């Protein structure tokens, strides 16, 4: 059970896989409303392409809402679900406030929602009262749309002159952290040029302009090697960070602390997305991945001229393991 003392918040999700994962988590827990497998799978499948808002508590999804365009001027509240432990805590209202604010900004004039007509099922009667409390009004009943046992009630509201729900607690979209696929290659390539610029600026005697240019071959080698992975951060559809991970295995050596460890070979966050929690989210993802793989240590190498990065890594929990010294002959 989730901690009810932690304040939930609402965030818009843009990554299709993350949408489907959240939708499945919530809908499979609400069998009273979404107990028909075919319908549930359709909701999950369609959610991947729809405007999607999630309620999050203690870094875990507790509810979501999807919208669907049904006309040039109309958007439909396609599906919404909130885990039972979070009913009557304002989650549905907060999700609706965020979705309505988005629909207003997108230029829609009306919002509609379909449910079962009042008086048929007790659970849906509560749902109807909730929609009415939000400002929806009865438009029409379609007795045959879902069959005679489930007469479809359509509610509608005008969005003209409206804004987001007053007092709704929302946050800017958090980055989605995942493993890269080949479709990310070009975007990682663009971002990796910032690594080139930083190294050339900090160590011009070692690095020359363009040393990161052969990323395509480099990435293909990584994809083909089961010991290497690329982690990416995506926010509002923009790839804003990446890290290259290596599984390091060394021969038995009494002077080594561990034979196997996870090495962060490269780590970069886009300049325009720094100090927004992207790097911290990536480190949390990498740390969890290292635990799942059974590594007891995560290691990285960096140049000491990059003091901002050094301060971040130390704050994230990295400790200096050893230093390399060099001299010119």
C-alpha positions in Angstrom: 0.0 0.0 0.0 1.3 3.5 -0.9 2.1 6.1 1.7 -1.1 8.2 2.1 0.9 11.0 3.8 2.8 11.8 0.5 1.1 14.4 -1.6 0.3 13.2 -5.1 0.8 15.4 -8.2 -0.3 15.3 -11.8 2.1 15.2 -14.8 1.6 14.9 -18.5 3.2 11.7 -20.0 4.5 11.8 -23.6 6.3 8.5 -24.0 4.1 5.8 -25.5 5.6 2.9 -23.6 5.2 4.8 -20.3 1.6 5.6 -21.1 0.8 1.9 -21.7 2.6 0.8 -18.6 0.7 3.2 -16.3 -2.6 2.4 -18.0 -2.1 -1.3 -17.5 -1.1 -0.9 -13.8 -4.2 1.2 -13.0 -6.8 -0.6 -15.1 -5.8 -4.1 -14.0 -6.3 -3.0 -10.4 -9.8 -1.8 -11.1 -11.6 -4.9 -12.2 -15.0 -3.7 -11.1 -14.9 -1.1 -13.8 -12.5 -2.6 -16.3 -13.0 -6.3 -16.0 -13.6 -7.1 -19.6 -10.1 -8.0 -21.0 -10.8 -7.0 -24.6 -12.0 -3.6 -23.6 -9.2 -3.1 -21.1 -6.6 -4.0 -23.7 -8.2 -1.6 -26.2 -7.9 1.2 -23.6 -4.3 0.4 -23.0 -3.5 0.2 -26.7 -5.2 3.4 -27.6 -3.7 5.3 -24.7 -0.3 5.1 -26.4 -1.4 7.7 -28.9 -3.6 9.9 -26.8 -2.9 13.0 -24.6 -2.2 11.3 -21.3 -2.1 12.7 -17.7 -0.9 10.6 -14.7 -1.4 11.1 -11.0 1.8 10.1 -9.2 2.5 9.5 -5.5 5.9 8.5 -4.1 7.2 8.0 -7.7 4.4 5.5 -8.5 1.3 6.0 -10.7 -2.0 6.0 -8.8 -4.3 7.2 -11.6 -4.5 8.5 -15.2 -6.7 10.2 -17.7 -6.7 10.0 -21.5 -8.3 12.4 -24.0 -9.4 11.6 -27.5 -10.4 14.0 -30.3 -13.9 13.3 -31.6 -14.3 16.4 -33.8 -12.4 19.5 -34.8 -13.9 21.4 -31.8 -14.5 18.5 -29.4 -12.3 16.3 -27.2 -13.5 13.4 -25.2 -12.5 12.2 -21.8 -11.8 8.7 -23.2 -10.8 6.9 -20.0 -9.9 7.7 -16.4 -9.0 5.5 -13.5 -7.7 6.1 -9.9 -6.6 3.3 -7.6 -9.0 2.7 -4.8 -6.7 3.8 -2.0 -6.7 7.2 -3.6 -10.4 7.6 -4.1 -11.9 10.7 -2.5 -8.6 12.4 -2.3 -9.1 14.8 -5.1 -7.1 12.8 -7.7 -9.9 12.6 -10.3 -10.5 16.3 -10.0 -6.8 17.1 -10.3 -6.5 14.9 -13.3 -9.5 16.5 -14.9 -8.2 20.0 -14.1 -4.9 19.3 -15.9 -6.6 17.7 -18.9 -9.1 20.5 -19.2 -6.4 23.1 -19.1 -4.5 21.3 -21.8 -7.7 21.1 -24.0 -8.4 24.8 -23.5 -4.8 25.7 -24.6 -5.2 23.3 -27.6 -8.2 25.3 -28.8 -11.0 22.8 -28.2 -14.5 24.3 -27.5 -16.2 21.3 -26.0 -15.4 18.3 -23.9 -17.6 15.2 -23.7 -17.6 12.0 -21.7 -19.6 8.7 -22.1 -20.8 6.7 -19.1 -23.7 4.4 -18.2 -27.1 6.1 -17.6 -28.0 7.0 -14.1 -30.0 4.4 -12.2 -28.5 1.3 -13.9 -25.4 0.5 -11.7 -24.6 1.9 -8.3 -20.8 2.3 -9.1 -21.7 4.2 -12.3 -24.2 6.4 -10.5 -21.3 7.7 -8.3 -19.3 8.2 -11.5 -22.2 10.2 -13.0 -22.4 12.4 -9.9 -18.7 13.0 -10.1 -18.9 14.2 -13.7 -21.8 16.4 -12.9 -19.8 18.0 -10.0 -17.1 18.9 -12.6 -19.6 20.8 -14.7 -20.7 18.2 -17.3 -24.4 18.3 -18.4 -26.5 15.6 -19.9 -26.6 15.7 -23.7 -28.2 12.5 -24.9 -28.7 8.8 -24.2 -27.8 6.1 -26.8 -29.6 2.9 -25.6 -28.1 0.7 -28.3 -24.5 1.9 -28.4 -23.2 -0.5 -25.8 -26.3 -2.8 -25.7 -29.6 -2.5 -23.9 -28.0 -3.5 -20.5 -25.6 -0.6 -20.7 -27.4 2.5 -22.0 -24.8 5.1 -22.9 -25.2 8.5 -21.4 -23.3 11.3 -23.1 -22.3 14.3 -21.0 -20.9 17.5 -22.5 -19.4 20.8 -21.2 -18.3 24.0 -22.9 -14.6 24.9 -22.6 -14.9 28.5 -23.7 -13.6 30.9 -21.2 -12.3 28.1 -18.9 -8.8 27.4 -17.6 -7.1 24.7 -15.5 -8.8 23.6 -12.3 -8.1 26.2 -9.6 -5.7 24.9 -7.0 -4.9 21.7 -9.0 -1.3 20.7 -8.1 0.6 20.0 -11.2 4.3 19.7 -12.2 6.2 20.1 -15.4 6.6 16.8 -17.2 9.3 14.7 -15.7 11.7 12.9 -18.0 11.1 9.4 -19.1 14.2 7.3 -18.6 14.6 4.1 -20.7 17.0 2.1 -22.7 17.7 3.4 -26.2 16.7 1.7 -29.4 18.0 2.2 -32.9 15.4 4.8 -33.6 17.2 7.1 -31.1 20.5 7.0 -32.9 20.3 10.3 -34.8 19.0 12.2 -31.7 21.8 10.8 -29.5 24.3 11.7 -32.2 23.2 15.3 -32.1 23.4 15.4 -28.3 26.7 13.7 -28.2 28.3 16.6 -30.1 27.9 18.6 -26.8 30.3 16.0 -25.2 32.7 16.8 -28.0 32.5 20.5 -27.4 33.1 20.1 -23.7 36.1 17.9 -24.0 37.7 20.1 -26.7 37.2 23.1 -24.6 38.6 21.5 -21.4 41.4 19.4 -22.9 42.4 20.8 -26.3 45.7 19.1 -26.2 44.0 15.7 -26.0 40.7 16.1 -27.8 40.3 17.5 -31.3 37.1 18.8 -32.9 34.9 16.0 -34.4 36.2 13.1 -32.2 32.6 12.1 -31.5 31.6 12.2 -35.2 31.6 8.4 -35.7 28.7 7.8 -33.3 26.7 5.7 -35.8 29.3 2.9 -35.9 29.9 3.4 -32.2 26.2 2.9 -31.3 25.8 -0.1 -33.6 28.7 -1.8 -31.8 27.0 -1.1 -28.5 23.6 -2.5 -29.6 25.4 -5.6 -30.8 27.2 -6.1 -27.5 25.1 -7.6 -24.6 27.6 -6.1 -22.1 26.8 -2.5 -23.2 23.6 -0.5 -23.0 22.6 3.1 -23.7 20.2 4.9 -21.4 18.3 7.9 -22.7 16.2 10.6 -21.0 13.1 11.9 -23.0 11.0 14.9 -21.9 8.0 16.2 -23.8 9.1 14.2 -26.8 12.7 15.6 -26.7 15.7 13.4 -26.1 17.5 15.4 -23.5 20.1 13.1 -22.0 22.0 9.8 -22.5 24.5 7.6 -20.8 26.6 4.7 -22.1 26.9 1.7 -19.7 29.5 -1.0 -19.8 29.5 -4.3 -17.9 33.2 -4.6 -16.9 34.6 -8.0 -16.1 38.2 -8.3 -15.1 40.4 -11.4 -14.2 40.8 -12.3 -10.6 43.2 -9.9 -9.0 43.9 -9.5 -5.3 44.4 -5.8 -5.7 40.9 -5.3 -7.2 37.8 -4.7 -4.9 35.4 -6.4 -7.3 35.8 -8.3 -10.5 32.5 -7.1 -12.0 31.1 -3.7 -11.9 29.0 -1.3 -14.0 30.9 1.5 -15.7 29.3 4.8 -17.0 31.4 5.4 -20.1 29.6 8.6 -21.1 27.0 10.8 -19.4 25.4 13.9 -21.0 22.4 16.1 -20.4 21.4 18.7 -23.0 22.4 22.3 -22.0 18.8 23.5 -22.2 17.6 20.8 -19.8 20.1 21.0 -17.0 19.1 21.7 -13.4 15.7 20.2 -14.1 16.2 16.8 -12.5 17.1 15.0 -15.7 20.6 13.9 -14.5 19.3 12.8 -11.1 16.5 10.7 -12.7 19.1 9.0 -15.0 21.4 8.2 -12.0 18.4 6.7 -10.1 17.6 4.6 -13.2 21.2 3.4 -13.5 21.5 2.7 -9.8 18.4 0.5 -9.9 19.6 -1.3 -13.1 22.9 -2.0 -11.4 21.1 -3.5 -8.4 18.9 -5.7 -10.6 22.0 -7.0 -12.4 23.8 -7.8 -9.2 26.6 -5.2 -9.4 27.9 -3.9 -6.1 29.6 -0.9 -7.6 29.0 1.7 -10.3 32.1 3.5 -11.6 32.8 6.4 -13.9 35.8 8.3 -15.1 35.8 12.1 -15.7 38.2 15.0 -16.2 38.7 17.2 -13.2 38.3 20.4 -15.3 34.5 19.7 -15.3 33.9 21.0 -11.8 30.1 21.3 -12.2 29.8 17.6 -13.1 32.2 16.6 -10.3 30.0 18.4 -7.8 26.9 16.7 -9.2 28.4 13.2 -9.0 29.6 13.8 -5.4 26.1 14.9 -4.5 24.6 11.8 -6.2 26.8 9.6 -4.0 29.9 8.9 -6.0 33.2 8.9 -4.1 36.7 9.4 -5.5 38.2 5.9 -6.1 41.5 6.7 -7.6 43.2 9.4 -9.6 45.3 9.2 -12.7 48.4 11.4 -12.9 50.1 12.4 -16.1 53.2 14.3 -17.1 54.7 15.5 -20.3 58.1 13.9 -21.2 
